[in-house]
């Protein structure tokens, strides 16, 4: 018996996603096509690979064994692919960078023109997602992350500290008054993140906590799963929010005012992260150096 590589790839995607539907979305296949491929693979091996449940799929003992092997195989293939591309003398070819939505949309994307001008042969893809993409599986080549990664096989470099303060639009303060101390925050409309979404950085709802408000009790709270949306809503006078200083200083409207200037969360550290096997990549090196120049020009 010979394992079908395509079916093994589909099996690995299903094992990672935990459902035929989510794997199909990732593979650009229908749910039924993915299910058929898995059933055919199980028949050819003569063993069940998944327990089917209403809430999803669970690997059988045989499935766990095959998944461990598949994970090792595809990790090594991804590593070899990266080394082959990195062996070229000129910095050219694809480069996929992942980061949180607000960093990508408000800082990274608006500053990419000079990079493209200098390195036109690098095909840059920016992936803005508050979910953590798997660098080891080449879902991206490198990441800009707002926490210190714990994986030992990742090279990480701290590149900046992002300062946050509480802000509100002048129109809001004119209508509802300015808080004099943290106790006053309970009297105001506060904007933050829903608890059930991937947060872009730790303690993203620091404002709720310092105000002594339980996010489950939604009085005076407005929640959005995008810091850029929170920023725009604050600019429009919806309420108070903890926002990065650089977003406020770069705004054209200039109508946001700091509130309780001495009350602020700890800075959020920003790291440039990539797998150890990519340490000799020219494309990553030039992008890292460009990021460091960009950080020097930004008032974080």
C-alpha positions in Angstrom: 0.0 0.0 0.0 1.3 3.5 -0.9 0.0 6.6 0.8 -1.6 9.2 -1.5 0.2 12.5 -0.8 -2.8 14.6 -1.7 -5.0 12.6 0.7 -2.3 12.9 3.4 -2.3 16.7 2.8 -6.1 16.8 3.2 -6.0 14.6 6.3 -3.4 16.9 7.9 -5.6 20.0 7.1 -8.6 18.3 8.7 -6.7 17.2 11.8 -5.4 20.8 12.2 -8.9 22.4 11.6 -11.0 19.9 13.6 -13.7 19.8 11.0 -14.3 19.0 7.3 -15.9 22.4 6.7 -13.0 24.5 8.1 -10.4 22.3 6.3 -12.4 22.7 3.1 -12.3 26.5 3.4 -8.5 26.4 3.9 -8.0 24.0 1.0 -10.6 25.7 -1.3 -12.6 22.4 -1.5 -16.2 21.6 -0.6 -17.0 19.9 2.7 -18.3 16.8 0.8 -15.1 16.6 -1.2 -12.9 16.7 1.9 -15.2 14.1 3.6 -14.9 11.7 0.6 -11.1 12.0 0.5 -10.9 11.2 4.2 -13.3 8.2 3.9 -11.2 6.9 0.9 -8.0 7.3 2.9 -9.5 5.4 5.9 -10.7 2.6 3.6 -7.3 2.3 2.0 -5.6 2.1 5.4 -8.2 -0.1 6.9 -8.5 1.9 10.1 -10.7 4.8 11.3 -8.8 8.1 11.6 -11.5 10.3 13.2 -14.3 9.9 15.6 -17.3 11.8 14.1 -19.2 13.9 16.7 -21.9 16.5 16.3 -19.5 19.2 17.6 -16.6 18.2 15.3 -13.9 15.6 14.8 -11.6 13.9 17.2 -8.5 11.9 16.1 -8.5 8.2 16.9 -5.4 6.6 18.2 -4.4 5.6 14.7 -5.3 9.1 13.5 -3.0 10.7 16.2 -0.1 8.5 15.0 -0.6 9.5 11.3 -1.0 13.2 12.2 2.2 13.2 14.1 4.0 11.8 11.1 2.2 14.1 8.7 3.0 17.1 10.8 6.7 16.2 10.8 6.7 15.6 7.0 5.0 18.8 6.1 7.1 20.8 8.5 10.3 19.5 6.9 9.0 20.1 3.4 8.1 23.7 4.3 11.6 24.2 5.8 13.3 22.8 2.7 11.1 24.9 0.4 12.1 28.0 2.4 15.8 27.2 2.2 15.7 26.6 -1.5 14.0 29.9 -2.1 16.4 31.7 0.4 19.4 30.3 -1.4 18.9 32.7 -4.3 21.5 35.5 -4.4 19.0 38.3 -5.0 16.2 39.2 -2.5 13.3 38.1 -4.6 10.3 35.9 -4.4 7.3 35.7 -2.0 7.3 37.0 1.5 4.3 36.6 3.8 4.1 38.7 6.9 1.3 38.3 9.5 0.4 40.8 12.2 -2.6 42.1 14.1 -5.3 43.9 12.2 -4.7 47.4 13.8 -0.9 47.3 13.4 -1.2 46.2 9.8 -3.9 48.6 8.8 -2.8 51.7 10.6 1.0 51.4 10.6 2.4 48.7 8.3 0.3 49.0 5.1 0.5 52.8 4.8 4.4 52.6 5.0 5.0 49.8 2.4 5.6 52.0 -0.7 9.3 52.7 0.0 9.9 49.0 0.6 8.3 48.0 -2.8 10.3 50.8 -4.5 13.6 49.5 -3.1 12.8 45.7 -3.6 10.4 45.4 -6.5 11.2 41.7 -6.9 10.0 40.8 -3.4 6.3 39.7 -3.7 5.0 40.9 -0.3 1.8 39.5 1.2 0.5 41.1 4.4 -1.9 39.0 6.4 -3.8 41.0 9.0 -5.5 38.7 11.6 -5.7 38.7 15.4 -5.5 34.9 15.2 -2.0 33.4 15.6 -0.9 31.9 12.3 1.5 28.9 12.5 5.0 30.0 11.3 6.3 26.4 11.5 3.7 25.3 9.0 4.5 28.2 6.7 1.1 29.9 7.1 3.4 33.0 7.1 7.2 33.5 6.8 7.4 35.9 9.8 5.2 37.7 12.2 4.9 41.0 14.0 3.5 40.0 17.4 2.4 42.0 20.4 3.6 39.4 22.9 6.8 37.5 23.6 6.5 34.1 21.9 7.3 31.0 24.0 8.2 28.6 21.2 12.0 27.8 21.4 12.4 27.4 17.6 11.4 31.0 16.9 13.8 33.8 16.6 12.3 36.9 18.2 13.5 40.5 18.3 11.8 43.3 20.3 11.4 46.2 17.9 9.2 48.7 19.8 7.1 49.5 22.8 3.6 50.8 22.1 2.3 53.4 24.6 -1.5 53.6 25.3 -3.6 56.3 27.0 -7.3 56.9 27.5 -8.8 59.2 24.9 -12.1 60.7 24.1 -13.3 63.1 21.4 -13.7 66.8 22.4 -17.4 66.6 21.4 -17.9 63.8 23.8 -16.2 65.6 26.7 -18.2 68.7 26.0 -21.4 66.7 26.2 -20.6 64.3 29.1 -17.8 65.9 31.0 -14.2 64.9 31.7 -13.5 62.2 34.3 -11.5 63.5 37.2 -10.3 60.1 38.5 -10.8 56.4 37.7 -13.9 56.3 39.8 -15.6 58.6 37.3 -15.1 56.1 34.5 -18.1 54.1 35.6 -20.3 57.1 34.7 -19.0 57.1 31.1 -19.5 55.1 27.9 -16.4 52.9 27.5 -15.4 51.1 24.3 -13.4 47.8 24.2 -13.3 44.3 22.9 -15.8 41.4 23.3 -14.4 38.8 25.6 -15.0 35.9 23.2 -12.8 37.1 20.3 -9.0 36.7 19.8 -7.5 39.8 21.5 -4.7 41.6 19.6 -2.6 41.9 22.8 -2.8 40.9 26.4 -5.0 42.9 28.7 -6.7 44.6 25.8 -9.7 45.5 28.0 -7.5 47.1 30.6 -9.9 50.1 30.6 -12.8 48.0 31.8 -10.7 46.5 34.5 -9.3 49.8 35.8 -12.8 51.2 35.8 -14.0 48.3 37.9 -16.5 47.2 35.4 -17.4 43.5 34.7 -17.5 43.1 30.8 -20.3 40.6 31.3 -22.4 43.5 32.7 -22.7 45.5 29.6 -24.1 48.8 31.0 -22.3 51.7 29.5 -20.1 49.4 27.4 -19.7 49.2 23.6 -17.7 46.3 22.2 -16.0 45.9 18.8 -13.6 43.2 17.6 -11.3 45.8 15.8 -9.1 48.4 17.4 -9.2 50.4 14.3 -13.0 50.5 14.6 -12.7 51.4 18.3 -10.5 54.2 17.3 -12.9 55.5 14.6 -15.8 55.2 17.0 -13.9 57.2 19.7 -13.1 59.9 17.1 -16.8 60.1 16.3 -17.7 60.8 19.9 -19.1 57.4 21.0 -17.1 57.2 24.3 -13.8 56.6 26.0 -11.2 54.1 24.9 -7.6 53.1 25.6 -5.8 53.8 22.3 -2.2 53.6 21.0 -0.6 57.1 21.1 0.8 56.7 17.6 -2.7 56.2 16.2 -3.9 59.4 17.8 -0.9 61.5 16.8 -1.2 60.3 13.2 -4.9 61.1 12.9 -5.8 63.9 10.6 -8.8 64.9 12.7 -6.8 65.8 15.8 -10.0 65.9 17.9 -9.1 63.2 20.4 -8.0 64.4 23.8 -6.1 62.4 26.5 -8.1 61.7 29.7 -6.5 60.9 33.1 -3.0 61.3 31.6 -1.4 59.7 34.6 -3.5 56.6 34.3 -2.3 54.3 31.6 -1.7 50.6 30.9 1.8 49.1 30.6 3.4 49.5 27.2 2.7 46.7 24.7 5.9 45.1 23.4 6.2 44.5 19.6 8.3 41.6 18.4 9.5 40.6 14.9 9.4 36.8 14.9 10.4 34.1 12.4 11.5 30.4 12.4 15.1 29.6 13.3 15.6 27.7 10.0 14.9 31.0 8.1 17.6 33.0 9.9 19.7 33.2 6.7 16.8 34.4 4.5 17.7 37.6 2.7 14.1 38.6 2.3 13.5 38.4 6.0 16.7 40.3 6.7 15.8 43.2 4.4 12.2 43.3 5.8 13.5 43.3 9.4 15.9 46.1 8.6 13.2 48.1 7.0 10.9 47.6 10.0 13.7 48.9 12.3 14.0 52.1 10.2 10.2 52.5 10.2 10.1 52.1 14.0 12.7 54.9 14.3 10.4 57.2 12.3 7.3 56.4 14.4 6.4 58.0 17.7 5.2 55.0 19.6 
